[in-house]
Amino acid sequence: MNRVLNVGLIGYGMAGQTFHAPIISAIPGLKLKTVVERTSAKSKEHYPWVKVVPDPQAVLEDETIDLVVIATPNATHFELAKQALLRGKHVVVEKPFTVTSQEAKELIDLARQQNLRLSVYQNRRWDGDFITVKRVLENHWLGRITEYEAHFDRYRNALKPNTWKEKVLPGSGIVYDLGSHLLDQAQMLFGLPQSITADIRSQRDGTEVEDNFEIILAYTESLKVTLKAGMLVRELGPHFMLHGTQGSFVKYGLDPQESALKRGLRPQDDPHWGTEPEAQWGKLNAEIAGLHFQGNIETTPGDYRSYYKNVYEAIVSQEDLFVKPEQARNTIRMIELAIESNHLKKTLEFTE
């Protein structure tokens, strides 16, 4: 019989409701036992067996909890993760990992000292379109890559009321929010850059936080990586654009999993989970093995369950973590340098 790990979820906002609770509940071996909700008990509507508590200390002090998942405002990640590790819990932190790379390093060192697993929920590695981009690169269909551009754009011209994300707080703003996804994906594809140049702006009427960015990562003389996100993009362009010496790959649309989860659909109930309609498949135009190919490439289905399956196996079977805390620390370091680059209006070398 497989070992069952009891999970305590701290936070039941959008991340807890949409990305963590449903995926945790879809993994054999993980039992969502306790949810921290300060002013409500919404989690019981979908998970009637859970215990709802108003204070994170109830999770941290529960000796039966094996894994603590932190889905709270960014500025609280460090302290909650530190407390959980000190109490002998394995920890998953919602992205972004921490506000500073120094905080991230402290947690990494503590987890190592405690012999505990620490990971960060970079679920966008399991978006179908990103998996397909990896496939295109691994098959060398574009030759030597010269340019990679990724967008995470939205159209939300009104400020969202009563949310910490619209307040000037440590770790708020679009670079920590959507930038952490795009920077993590770039790191997975190309490693760490030689330099970073960033332009970060506040564009919506009345906003207090940054809501638009362009970050350029330089890798070699010939490889340029451009990452962009904005909140005032009503007509969406490509999500991914890749160009190389042999051709191009262009992909529109976002992975369907987030939308499905928000509609209450669950992966364990859908044999076609994460499958994109053909209309959203990416277009490849390239010379492959001396032959010209121009047409659509089927999107590999995405599956966020892969993240939590790996966390489970890392705890019970000592498998390597897919999302290592050191990688998440590097993402935070790139965010720090992007913010500094924007402030100084200059290109900065990447340094750890």
Beta strands, then each sheet from edge to edge (+ up, - down):
strand 1: 5-10
strand 2: 30-36
strand 3: 51-53
strand 4: 67-70
strand 5: 90-94
strand 6: 118-121
strand 7: 145-151
strand 8: 195-201
strand 9: 212-218
strand 10: 224-230
strand 11: 240-244
strand 12: 247-251
strand 13: 282-288
strand 14: 291-297
strand 15: 348-349
sheet 1: 3+ 2+ 1+ 4+ 5+ 6+
sheet 2: 14+ 13- 12+ 11- 7+ 10+ 9- 8+ 15-
end
